[in-house]
Amino acid sequence: MSCAPQITQEMRSRGLRLTSQRLAILETLRHSGKHLTPREVYEKARESVPGLMETTVYRTLEFLVKHQLAFAAQIASGKLVYEAADHDHHHILCRNCHKEVEIPHQQLESLYREIESSTGYRLTTGHLTFFGLCPDCQ
């Protein structure tokens, strides 16, 4: 099922131009249901846009993160991965086995408010990655 109408409306409401590359990359992220490396995004998105260049994927991912349409996260290997910014959430990753657990943003809302209050900053990301050791690896 295509989410093109929703993406088109969202981009237009933000005053952003929608290109075939941006649409293919956003659809790839939204339909994946998981984090993807830029290479994985490229492999999947070029099925829709055969002439897509890998450098275009990198630039588009940066654009989408800047405009809060995608989240970038660092995984245990140190690589950057991306996912659609369809809901604020966080992750905790095991440094040993790489098991991942999603943490609802609501669990960190009071911490966000405290940080904003004490620093005067307005936090603009709803996507953090914590690292640790899962119960099985402890």
N, C-alpha and C positions, 0 to 999 in steps of 0.2 A: 504494500500500500504506500502510495506516494504522500509525502508530507510537503510537497511543493507549494500548495496554496497557503499553508500555514507559514512556511518559511518566507514566501513572497510577501505576505502581509506583515510579518514581523520586520523584515528588512525595510520595507517601504515606510512603516510607522516610525522607524528610526532615521529615516532620510538616507538610507544606504542603497547603493546601486546593487542589483542582483545580477550576477553574471552566471553563465552556465557552469563555470568552474566552482563558484561559491555555492551554488545550489547543489551540485553533485557532492561536494565535500561535506556540506551540512547534512544532506540526506545520509551520507555514509556514516557520519558520526551518530546521528539520531537512530539509525536502524541497527547499529552495531551492538548496542547494549553493553558495551565494555570500553575500556581504554584502548586506543589504537596508536601505534607509532606512526610517524609521518609516512614511512614506507608502506605500512598497511593501508593507510588512508589513500595513498597514491594508487596502490594495486586495485583497491575496490572502486575508487572514483573514476578511474580511467575506463572502466567498463561502460560508464555512462557518457564520458567525454574522451573518446579515443585519442585525441591529440594532446591530452593533458600532459604538462611537463612536471617533473618532480619538484623543480624549483618553484613553480606556481603553487603547489600544495604547501610548501613551507611558508611562502609569503601569505597565502590565504589563511593558513592556521594562525599566524601571527595577527592578521587582521581580525579574525573571528574572536580571538582571545581579547584583543584590545577593545572590541565592541561588546564584550561579555556575551557572545553567542556560543563560545566554546571555553572549556577549562583546560589548562595545561597542568600536568602533575608530574612529579618526579617519582619514578618507581625505584625499587630496591637496587636495581642494577645501575642506577644513576641516569638512565635514559628518560627523555621527556616523552610523555604520551598525552593524548588528547581525548576528550569526550564532549558531547553536547552539553551545553549549559541549560539543561531543562529543569533542574532543581538544585538548590543549594545543599551541598553535602560535603562530607570529608571522608578521608580514608585512613586506616591504620594498616601498615604493611609489616609483615614479619621479615626481618633482615635475613633470616636463615632459610625458610622454606618458601617465602614470597606469598604466603597466604594473605588475603586481603579481606578486610571487613569495612563496610560502609557505615559511617556515623552520621545520623541525621543532624542537620545544622541546628535544630532546636536545642540539642544538648550543649551547644557552645554559645548560644545567644548571649547569656549573661557574661561570659568571658569577653565576647566581642564588645559589649556595652562598657565593661570595665576598662578595657584597653582604650577604647575611644575616649572615655571620660578622663583617663589619666594622661593621655598623650595629646588630646586635641585633634588627633587624626580621625578621618572617616574611613573605616575599612570598606573596601570595595570588592573583596573577593569572598565568595562563599564556598571556597574549595581549598582545603588544606590537606596535606599528607603527613601523617605521623609515622614514625618508624619505631619498631620495638621487636620483642620476641613473643610469639603466640604461646598459649598455654602448652601446646605439644612440644615446642622447642626450648622451653625454659628449663 
